[in-house]
Amino acid sequence: MRYFAKELSNHVPSIIGFDVEWTKNFKIKNANKAFCYSVVWISDLETCDVNNLEETLQLGFMMNYVESDAKDECQQMCDEANKHVGSFLHPRNTIVGHQFTSDISVLLACSEHKLGSIETLKTAWRTRNQEDLKMVNVFDTRYDLPDSKEVESNKVVNVCPVWQLNVMQPEISGSMTKM
């Protein structure tokens, strides 16, 4: 398993992007397997000078990916994802993702261990619109952006043009979903 990181202090408010990559096999039950997760965050926006972002923006990341089909390596990655999610579950933070429920569900299905922090993130996603139950701010770009609802499907290949984003990944722009 490979791990890369540039860690930042978790004592300042952050906006955190969380994503899981996984094999997609919808024909066989529990065949979807996570092989990578990544976290990117920016911190301390109040002290950030917009005119000098490259000098003042605090950016951190971590990425973990599986290098083999070994089941124990996938489990290790799920455990690491759980540990990292636990490190940023705090009311001062906002966690952003696209299709949180799918990413979280795949991690939970792949793991033979209890993933308490991933379960907490799942609950936070479900209760994100209920202020009295909010434990951490969660924003899902598939469901929570108003202009995402203007398109036929909230899949990223359909909403990127609405957001005026050029889809540069050939596997997305030429995907069967897009065609």
C-alpha positions in Angstrom: 0.0 0.0 0.0 1.2 3.5 -0.8 0.7 6.5 1.4 1.4 10.2 0.6 0.7 13.2 2.8 1.4 16.8 3.5 -0.3 17.1 6.9 -1.5 20.3 8.5 -2.6 21.3 12.0 -6.0 20.0 12.7 -6.6 22.8 15.2 -7.9 25.4 12.7 -11.1 25.3 10.8 -10.8 23.5 7.5 -12.6 22.7 4.3 -11.9 19.1 3.6 -12.4 17.2 0.3 -12.9 13.5 0.7 -13.1 11.0 -2.1 -12.9 7.2 -2.5 -12.1 5.4 -5.8 -13.5 2.0 -6.2 -14.0 -0.7 -8.8 -17.6 -0.7 -10.0 -19.2 -4.1 -10.4 -23.0 -3.8 -10.0 -23.8 -7.3 -11.2 -22.2 -9.2 -8.3 -23.3 -8.4 -4.7 -20.5 -6.8 -2.7 -18.1 -6.8 -5.7 -17.4 -3.1 -5.5 -13.9 -2.7 -3.9 -12.2 0.4 -2.7 -8.7 0.8 -3.9 -7.9 4.4 -3.1 -9.0 7.3 -0.9 -7.8 10.9 -0.8 -8.3 13.8 1.4 -7.4 17.4 0.5 -7.9 20.3 2.8 -7.4 24.0 3.0 -7.2 25.7 6.5 -7.4 29.0 8.2 -9.2 30.9 5.5 -9.5 33.9 7.7 -5.8 34.6 7.6 -5.5 33.9 3.9 -4.7 36.8 1.5 -6.7 36.3 -1.7 -4.1 38.3 -3.6 -1.3 36.0 -2.6 -3.0 32.6 -2.3 0.1 30.7 -3.3 1.9 32.2 -0.3 -0.8 32.3 2.3 -3.2 29.4 1.6 -2.5 26.4 3.8 -3.1 23.3 1.8 -2.7 19.7 2.9 -3.4 16.3 1.5 -3.2 12.6 2.1 -3.7 9.7 -0.3 -3.6 6.0 0.3 -4.0 3.4 -2.4 -3.8 -0.3 -2.7 -1.1 -1.8 -4.9 -2.4 -5.4 -5.1 -5.5 -7.5 -4.9 -4.6 -8.7 -1.4 -7.6 -8.5 0.8 -5.5 -7.5 3.8 -4.2 -4.5 1.9 -7.7 -3.3 1.1 -8.6 -3.8 4.8 -5.5 -1.8 5.9 -6.6 1.0 3.5 -10.1 1.0 5.0 -8.6 1.2 8.5 -6.4 4.1 7.5 -9.4 5.9 5.9 -11.3 5.5 9.2 -8.4 6.9 11.2 -8.0 9.9 8.9 -11.7 10.6 8.8 -11.7 10.5 12.6 -9.0 13.1 12.7 -11.2 15.8 11.0 -14.6 15.0 12.4 -15.2 18.2 14.2 -18.0 20.8 14.1 -15.5 23.6 13.0 -14.8 21.7 9.7 -16.7 21.3 6.5 -16.3 18.0 4.7 -17.1 18.2 0.9 -17.5 15.3 -1.4 -19.4 14.1 -4.5 -21.6 11.0 -3.9 -20.6 10.6 -0.3 -23.1 7.8 0.3 -21.6 5.6 -2.4 -18.0 6.2 -1.3 -18.8 5.6 2.4 -21.0 2.5 1.6 -18.1 0.9 -0.4 -15.6 1.5 2.4 -18.1 0.0 4.9 -18.8 -3.0 2.7 -15.1 -3.7 2.0 -14.1 -3.7 5.7 -14.3 -6.7 8.0 -13.6 -4.3 10.9 -15.9 -1.7 12.5 -15.2 1.7 11.0 -16.6 4.0 13.6 -15.5 7.3 12.1 -16.8 6.3 8.6 -20.1 5.4 10.3 -20.1 8.8 12.0 -19.5 10.5 8.6 -22.4 8.5 7.1 -24.7 9.7 9.9 -23.4 13.2 9.4 -24.3 13.0 5.7 -27.8 11.7 6.5 -28.5 14.4 9.1 -26.7 17.3 7.3 -29.9 19.3 6.8 -31.0 18.9 10.4 -29.4 21.6 12.4 -30.2 20.0 15.8 -28.4 16.8 14.8 -25.4 18.3 13.0 -22.1 17.0 14.4 -19.9 18.1 11.5 -20.7 20.2 8.3 -21.1 17.9 5.3 -21.7 19.2 1.8 -22.3 16.7 -1.0 -21.9 18.4 -4.5 -24.2 15.8 -6.1 -27.2 16.7 -3.9 -26.5 20.0 -2.2 -25.7 22.4 -5.1 -28.8 24.0 -6.4 -27.7 24.0 -10.1 -26.9 20.3 -9.8 -30.7 19.7 -9.9 -31.0 21.5 -13.3 -29.5 18.6 -15.2 -30.8 15.2 -16.2 -28.5 13.4 -13.7 -26.4 14.6 -10.8 -23.5 12.5 -12.0 -20.3 14.6 -12.2 -20.1 14.1 -16.0 -23.5 15.9 -16.3 -23.0 18.7 -13.7 -19.5 19.8 -14.8 -20.8 21.6 -17.8 -23.4 23.4 -15.7 -20.6 24.5 -13.3 -18.7 25.6 -16.4 -15.9 23.1 -15.7 -14.1 21.5 -18.5 -14.0 17.7 -18.0 -10.3 16.9 -18.8 -10.3 13.2 -17.8 -10.7 11.1 -21.0 -12.3 8.3 -19.1 -15.1 10.6 -18.0 -15.6 12.7 -21.1 -15.9 9.6 -23.3 -17.7 7.4 -20.8 -20.8 5.4 -21.6 -22.7 7.6 -19.1 -21.8 10.7 -21.0 -22.5 9.2 -24.5 
